[in-house]
Amino acid sequence: MGLPGWTDEGLLPAGCWQATMDEVHERLVLDTRHPHARATVFHGLAAYAGEIREYLSAGRIQLDGRFVSRDGTTRAADGPALIVTVFPSNLAELELLSAEEIIRMNRLFSKTDVIADDEGHCEPVFTELHPVGNHIAAYLVVDEDEDLWDSGRIATHPALAERGVVELAW
């Protein structure tokens, strides 16, 4: 099917658009104003999608953020350009993971208020910590909470209601 063309504002039309990785590359990397810079984020997404498959056999990944626009920059200094939301198809798979696998899988998701010093301070050293450098923010959400997730995302940033998101299934 392919992703729709850009609106006059450089966004995807409102809605959730199903896509393949090839379609994501074509529209969100090649058909933009910053294709070379976006290639880094795309390769990070491809690696991320491969890693998440090691822990979850099926699910959906929604893509949002500046990366899902024609003109948005992808500089890591500006914060994550791509917001990845993972919706696993079968939550029971998480219960089958070993403790070591859970620790490794947790590294795939964004953290807030990370305490990482060796002096026992109880204040966050990092206010946010994201996988794939600072290019991608990633969150795990269950299907039952999808409406809550969307309403919170839109309440925080009302303009998001007018733009489309991309969804990849595996």
MIDOSE-1310 file (N, C-alpha, C; in nm, 2 decimals, decimal comma, always signed):
residues 170
mglp	+0,08/-0,12/+0,00/+0,00/+0,00/+0,00/+0,09/+0,13/+0,00; +0,19/+0,13/+0,08/+0,27/+0,25/+0,09/+0,22/+0,36/+0,18; +0,30/+0,44/+0,22/+0,26/+0,55/+0,31/+0,21/+0,67/+0,22; +0,11/+0,74/+0,27/+0,06/+0,86/+0,19/+0,17/+0,97/+0,18
gwtd	+0,14/+1,06/+0,09/+0,23/+1,17/+0,07/+0,22/+1,27/+0,18; +0,31/+1,36/+0,19/+0,32/+1,46/+0,29/+0,21/+1,56/+0,27; +0,16/+1,62/+0,38/+0,06/+1,73/+0,38/+0,14/+1,85/+0,35; +0,07/+1,96/+0,33/+0,14/+2,09/+0,30/+0,23/+2,13/+0,42
egll	+0,20/+2,08/+0,54/+0,28/+2,11/+0,66/+0,40/+2,02/+0,67; +0,42/+1,92/+0,58/+0,53/+1,83/+0,59/+0,50/+1,72/+0,69; +0,38/+1,68/+0,71/+0,34/+1,57/+0,80/+0,27/+1,47/+0,73; +0,25/+1,35/+0,79/+0,16/+1,25/+0,73/+0,02/+1,29/+0,77
pagc	-0,08/+1,26/+0,68/-0,22/+1,29/+0,72/-0,25/+1,22/+0,85; -0,34/+1,27/+0,93/-0,39/+1,21/+1,06/-0,43/+1,07/+1,03; -0,39/+0,98/+1,13/-0,43/+0,84/+1,13/-0,31/+0,76/+1,16; -0,33/+0,63/+1,16/-0,23/+0,53/+1,19/-0,20/+0,45/+1,05
wqat	-0,08/+0,47/+1,00/-0,05/+0,41/+0,87/+0,03/+0,29/+0,88; -0,01/+0,18/+0,83/+0,06/+0,05/+0,82/+0,17/+0,06/+0,72; +0,29/+0,01/+0,75/+0,40/+0,02/+0,66/+0,50/-0,09/+0,68; +0,58/-0,11/+0,58/+0,70/-0,20/+0,59/+0,82/-0,12/+0,62
mdev	+0,93/-0,18/+0,65/+1,06/-0,11/+0,67/+1,10/-0,04/+0,54; +1,08/-0,11/+0,43/+1,12/-0,05/+0,30/+1,04/+0,08/+0,28; +0,91/+0,08/+0,31/+0,82/+0,20/+0,30/+0,86/+0,31/+0,39; +0,90/+0,27/+0,51/+0,95/+0,37/+0,61/+1,08/+0,44/+0,55
herl	+1,17/+0,36/+0,50/+1,29/+0,41/+0,44/+1,26/+0,51/+0,33; +1,17/+0,46/+0,24/+1,14/+0,54/+0,12/+1,08/+0,68/+0,16; +0,98/+0,68/+0,25/+0,91/+0,80/+0,28/+0,98/+0,89/+0,39; +1,03/+0,82/+0,50/+1,08/+0,90/+0,61/+1,23/+0,92/+0,61
vldt	+1,30/+0,86/+0,51/+1,44/+0,89/+0,49/+1,46/+0,96/+0,36; +1,43/+0,89/+0,25/+1,46/+0,94/+0,12/+1,38/+1,06/+0,07; +1,25/+1,06/+0,11/+1,16/+1,16/+0,07/+1,15/+1,28/+0,17; +1,27/+1,32/+0,22/+1,27/+1,43/+0,32/+1,38/+1,53/+0,29
rhph	+1,39/+1,63/+0,37/+1,49/+1,73/+0,34/+1,63/+1,70/+0,40; +1,63/+1,60/+0,49/+1,76/+1,56/+0,55/+1,79/+1,41/+0,54; +1,79/+1,36/+0,42/+1,80/+1,21/+0,41/+1,93/+1,15/+0,47; +2,04/+1,22/+0,46/+2,16/+1,16/+0,51/+2,16/+1,15/+0,66
arat	+2,11/+1,25/+0,73/+2,11/+1,25/+0,87/+2,00/+1,15/+0,92; +1,89/+1,14/+0,85/+1,79/+1,05/+0,88/+1,83/+0,90/+0,87; +1,92/+0,87/+0,78/+1,97/+0,74/+0,77/+2,02/+0,68/+0,90; +2,09/+0,76/+0,98/+2,14/+0,71/+1,11/+2,02/+0,66/+1,20
vfhg	+1,91/+0,74/+1,20/+1,80/+0,71/+1,29/+1,73/+0,58/+1,23; +1,72/+0,57/+1,10/+1,66/+0,46/+1,03/+1,74/+0,33/+1,06; +1,87/+0,33/+1,05/+1,95/+0,22/+1,08/+1,94/+0,18/+1,23; +1,92/+0,28/+1,32/+1,90/+0,25/+1,46/+1,76/+0,18/+1,48
laay	+1,66/+0,23/+1,41/+1,53/+0,17/+1,41/+1,54/+0,02/+1,36; +1,60/+0,00/+1,25/+1,61/-0,14/+1,20/+1,68/-0,23/+1,30; +1,79/-0,18/+1,36/+1,86/-0,27/+1,47/+1,77/-0,29/+1,59; +1,70/-0,18/+1,63/+1,60/-0,19/+1,74/+1,50/-0,29/+1,71
agei	+1,43/-0,29/+1,59/+1,33/-0,38/+1,56/+1,38/-0,53/+1,56; +1,50/-0,55/+1,52/+1,56/-0,68/+1,52/+1,58/-0,73/+1,66; +1,63/-0,64/+1,75/+1,65/-0,68/+1,89/+1,52/-0,71/+1,96; +1,42/-0,63/+1,94/+1,29/-0,65/+2,01/+1,23/-0,79/+1,97
reyl	+1,26/-0,83/+1,85/+1,21/-0,96/+1,81/+1,27/-1,08/+1,88; +1,39/-1,05/+1,94/+1,45/-1,16/+2,02/+1,37/-1,19/+2,15; +1,29/-1,10/+2,19/+1,21/-1,12/+2,31/+1,06/-1,14/+2,29; +1,01/-1,08/+2,19/+0,87/-1,09/+2,16/+0,85/-1,14/+2,02
sagr	+0,77/-1,25/+2,00/+0,76/-1,31/+1,87/+0,67/-1,23/+1,78; +0,58/-1,15/+1,83/+0,49/-1,08/+1,74/+0,44/-0,95/+1,81; +0,41/-0,85/+1,74/+0,36/-0,72/+1,79/+0,36/-0,61/+1,69; +0,34/-0,49/+1,74/+0,34/-0,37/+1,66/+0,43/-0,27/+1,72
iqld	+0,49/-0,19/+1,63/+0,57/-0,08/+1,67/+0,52/+0,05/+1,60; +0,48/+0,14/+1,68/+0,43/+0,27/+1,63/+0,55/+0,37/+1,63; +0,56/+0,45/+1,52/+0,66/+0,55/+1,51/+0,60/+0,69/+1,51; +0,66/+0,78/+1,58/+0,61/+0,91/+1,60/+0,73/+1,00/+1,62
grfv	+0,71/+1,13/+1,63/+0,82/+1,22/+1,66/+0,87/+1,30/+1,53; +0,97/+1,38/+1,55/+1,02/+1,46/+1,43/+1,06/+1,37/+1,31; +1,10/+1,25/+1,34/+1,14/+1,16/+1,23/+1,02/+1,13/+1,13; +0,90/+1,14/+1,19/+0,78/+1,11/+1,11/+0,73/+1,25/+1,05
srdg	+0,81/+1,31/+0,98/+0,78/+1,44/+0,92/+0,88/+1,46/+0,80; +0,85/+1,55/+0,71/+0,94/+1,57/+0,60/+1,06/+1,66/+0,64; +1,03/+1,76/+0,73/+1,13/+1,86/+0,76/+1,20/+1,85/+0,90; +1,15/+1,76/+0,98/+1,21/+1,75/+1,12/+1,35/+1,71/+1,12
ttra	+1,43/+1,78/+1,21/+1,57/+1,74/+1,22/+1,58/+1,62/+1,30; +1,70/+1,56/+1,29/+1,72/+1,43/+1,37/+1,85/+1,44/+1,45; +1,89/+1,57/+1,48/+2,01/+1,59/+1,57/+1,99/+1,53/+1,71; +2,08/+1,45/+1,75/+2,07/+1,39/+1,89/+2,07/+1,49/+1,99
adgp	+2,13/+1,61/+1,97/+2,14/+1,72/+2,07/+2,00/+1,77/+2,09; +1,90/+1,76/+2,00/+1,77/+1,81/+2,01/+1,68/+1,71/+2,09; +1,73/+1,60/+2,13/+1,65/+1,49/+2,19/+1,61/+1,39/+2,09; +1,55/+1,28/+2,13/+1,51/+1,18/+2,04/+1,42/+1,23/+1,93
aliv	+1,46/+1,20/+1,80/+1,38/+1,24/+1,68/+1,27/+1,14/+1,66; +1,29/+1,02/+1,71/+1,19/+0,91/+1,68/+1,14/+0,85/+1,82; +1,01/+0,85/+1,83/+0,94/+0,79/+1,94/+0,89/+0,66/+1,90; +0,94/+0,55/+1,96/+0,89/+0,42/+1,93/+0,81/+0,36/+2,04
tvfp	+0,69/+0,32/+2,01/+0,60/+0,26/+2,11/+0,58/+0,11/+2,07; +0,62/+0,02/+2,15/+0,61/-0,12/+2,13/+0,48/-0,18/+2,19; +0,40/-0,24/+2,11/+0,28/-0,31/+2,16/+0,30/-0,46/+2,14; +0,33/-0,54/+2,24/+0,35/-0,68/+2,22/+0,21/-0,75/+2,20
snla	+0,21/-0,85/+2,11/+0,08/-0,92/+2,08/+0,05/-1,02/+2,20; +0,15/-1,08/+2,26/+0,13/-1,18/+2,36/+0,21/-1,14/+2,49; +0,15/-1,08/+2,59/+0,22/-1,04/+2,71/+0,27/-1,16/+2,79; +0,21/-1,28/+2,77/+0,25/-1,40/+2,84/+0,40/-1,43/+2,81
elel	+0,44/-1,39/+2,69/+0,58/-1,42/+2,65/+0,68/-1,35/+2,75; +0,64/-1,24/+2,80/+0,73/-1,17/+2,90/+0,75/-1,25/+3,02; +0,65/-1,33/+3,06/+0,66/-1,41/+3,18/+0,76/-1,53/+3,16; +0,78/-1,57/+3,04/+0,87/-1,68/+3,01/+1,01/-1,64/+3,00
lsae	+1,04/-1,51/+3,00/+1,18/-1,47/+2,99/+1,26/-1,49/+3,12; +1,38/-1,53/+3,10/+1,47/-1,55/+3,22/+1,50/-1,41/+3,28; +1,55/-1,41/+3,40/+1,59/-1,28/+3,47/+1,69/-1,21/+3,38; +1,79/-1,28/+3,33/+1,89/-1,22/+3,24/+1,83/-1,16/+3,12
eiir	+1,73/-1,23/+3,06/+1,67/-1,18/+2,94/+1,58/-1,05/+2,97; +1,52/-1,05/+3,08/+1,44/-0,93/+3,12/+1,54/-0,81/+3,14; +1,65/-0,83/+3,20/+1,75/-0,72/+3,22/+1,79/-0,67/+3,08; +1,82/-0,76/+2,99/+1,87/-0,72/+2,85/+1,75/-0,65/+2,78
mnrl	+1,63/-0,70/+2,79/+1,52/-0,64/+2,72/+1,49/-0,50/+2,78; +1,50/-0,48/+2,91/+1,48/-0,35/+2,97/+1,57/-0,24/+2,91; +1,69/-0,28/+2,87/+1,78/-0,19/+2,81/+1,73/-0,13/+2,68; +1,63/-0,19/+2,62/+1,57/-0,14/+2,49/+1,47/-0,03/+2,51
fskt	+1,44/+0,01/+2,64/+1,34/+0,11/+2,66/+1,39/+0,23/+2,74; +1,33/+0,34/+2,71/+1,37/+0,47/+2,77/+1,35/+0,46/+2,92; +1,44/+0,53/+2,99/+1,43/+0,54/+3,14/+1,43/+0,68/+3,18; +1,37/+0,71/+3,29/+1,37/+0,85/+3,34/+1,43/+0,84/+3,49
dvia	+1,49/+0,95/+3,52/+1,55/+0,97/+3,66/+1,64/+0,85/+3,69; +1,74/+0,83/+3,61/+1,84/+0,72/+3,62/+1,95/+0,76/+3,72; +1,96/+0,68/+3,82/+2,07/+0,70/+3,92/+2,19/+0,62/+3,88; +2,30/+0,68/+3,85/+2,41/+0,60/+3,80/+2,54/+0,65/+3,86
ddeg	+2,54/+0,69/+3,98/+2,67/+0,73/+4,04/+2,71/+0,62/+4,15; +2,84/+0,62/+4,18/+2,89/+0,52/+4,27/+2,90/+0,58/+4,41; +2,85/+0,69/+4,44/+2,86/+0,75/+4,57/+2,73/+0,74/+4,65; +2,63/+0,67/+4,60/+2,51/+0,65/+4,68/+2,42/+0,77/+4,68
hcep	+2,44/+0,87/+4,59/+2,34/+0,98/+4,58/+2,21/+0,93/+4,54; +2,10/+0,99/+4,59/+1,97/+0,95/+4,55/+1,90/+1,05/+4,45; +1,98/+1,13/+4,39/+1,93/+1,22/+4,28/+1,97/+1,16/+4,15; +1,88/+1,18/+4,05/+1,90/+1,13/+3,92/+2,03/+1,19/+3,86
vfte	+2,11/+1,11/+3,80/+2,23/+1,16/+3,72/+2,19/+1,19/+3,58; +2,10/+1,11/+3,53/+2,04/+1,14/+3,39/+1,89/+1,16/+3,41; +1,84/+1,27/+3,36/+1,69/+1,28/+3,37/+1,62/+1,19/+3,27; +1,69/+1,16/+3,16/+1,64/+1,06/+3,07/+1,75/+0,98/+3,01
lhpv	+1,73/+0,85/+2,98/+1,83/+0,77/+2,91/+1,76/+0,69/+2,81; +1,80/+0,70/+2,68/+1,73/+0,63/+2,57/+1,82/+0,53/+2,50; +1,76/+0,43/+2,45/+1,84/+0,33/+2,37/+1,88/+0,40/+2,24; +1,98/+0,34/+2,17/+2,02/+0,39/+2,04/+2,07/+0,53/+2,05
gnhi	+2,16/+0,56/+2,15/+2,21/+0,69/+2,17/+2,09/+0,78/+2,21; +2,09/+0,90/+2,16/+1,97/+0,99/+2,19/+1,88/+1,01/+2,07; +1,89/+0,91/+1,98/+1,81/+0,92/+1,86/+1,67/+0,87/+1,87; +1,65/+0,77/+1,96/+1,52/+0,70/+1,97/+1,48/+0,69/+2,12
aayl	+1,36/+0,73/+2,14/+1,29/+0,70/+2,27/+1,20/+0,59/+2,25; +1,20/+0,49/+2,34/+1,12/+0,37/+2,32/+1,04/+0,33/+2,45; +0,92/+0,30/+2,43/+0,83/+0,27/+2,54/+0,75/+0,14/+2,51; +0,72/+0,06/+2,62/+0,64/-0,06/+2,61/+0,50/-0,03/+2,66
vvde	+0,40/-0,06/+2,57/+0,26/-0,03/+2,61/+0,18/-0,15/+2,57; +0,09/-0,19/+2,66/+0,00/-0,30/+2,63/-0,12/-0,25/+2,55; -0,18/-0,34/+2,47/-0,30/-0,30/+2,38/-0,41/-0,23/+2,46; -0,43/-0,28/+2,58/-0,54/-0,23/+2,67/-0,52/-0,08/+2,70
dedl	-0,39/-0,04/+2,71/-0,36/+0,10/+2,74/-0,33/+0,19/+2,63; -0,36/+0,14/+2,50/-0,33/+0,22/+2,38/-0,40/+0,35/+2,38; -0,53/+0,35/+2,41/-0,61/+0,47/+2,41/-0,56/+0,57/+2,52; -0,53/+0,52/+2,64/-0,47/+0,60/+2,74/-0,34/+0,66/+2,70
wdsg	-0,25/+0,58/+2,63/-0,12/+0,63/+2,58/-0,15/+0,74/+2,48; -0,24/+0,72/+2,39/-0,26/+0,82/+2,28/-0,32/+0,95/+2,34; -0,41/+0,93/+2,44/-0,47/+1,05/+2,50/-0,37/+1,13/+2,58; -0,28/+1,07/+2,65/-0,17/+1,14/+2,72/-0,08/+1,20/+2,62
riat	-0,04/+1,14/+2,52/+0,05/+1,19/+2,42/-0,01/+1,32/+2,35; -0,14/+1,31/+2,32/-0,21/+1,42/+2,26/-0,23/+1,54/+2,36; -0,27/+1,50/+2,48/-0,29/+1,60/+2,59/-0,16/+1,68/+2,61; -0,04/+1,61/+2,61/+0,08/+1,68/+2,63/+0,12/+1,77/+2,51
hpal	+0,09/+1,72/+2,39/+0,12/+1,79/+2,26/+0,00/+1,79/+2,17; -0,09/+1,88/+2,19/-0,22/+1,88/+2,11/-0,20/+1,87/+1,96; -0,09/+1,93/+1,91/-0,07/+1,93/+1,76/-0,06/+1,78/+1,71; -0,03/+1,69/+1,80/-0,01/+1,55/+1,75/-0,14/+1,49/+1,70
aerg	-0,25/+1,54/+1,74/-0,38/+1,49/+1,70/-0,40/+1,51/+1,55; -0,33/+1,61/+1,49/-0,35/+1,64/+1,35/-0,25/+1,57/+1,26; -0,16/+1,49/+1,32/-0,06/+1,42/+1,23/-0,07/+1,27/+1,24; -0,02/+1,21/+1,14/-0,02/+1,06/+1,14/+0,10/+1,00/+1,20
vvel	+0,08/+0,87/+1,24/+0,19/+0,79/+1,29/+0,20/+0,67/+1,20; +0,31/+0,60/+1,21/+0,34/+0,49/+1,12/+0,34/+0,37/+1,21; +0,29/+0,26/+1,16/+0,29/+0,13/+1,24/+0,36/+0,02/+1,16; +0,45/-0,05/+1,22/+0,52/-0,17/+1,17/+0,47/-0,29/+1,25
aw	+0,44/-0,39/+1,18/+0,40/-0,52/+1,25/+0,51/-0,62/+1,23; +0,53/-0,71/+1,32/+0,62/-0,83/+1,30/+0,55/-0,95/+1,35
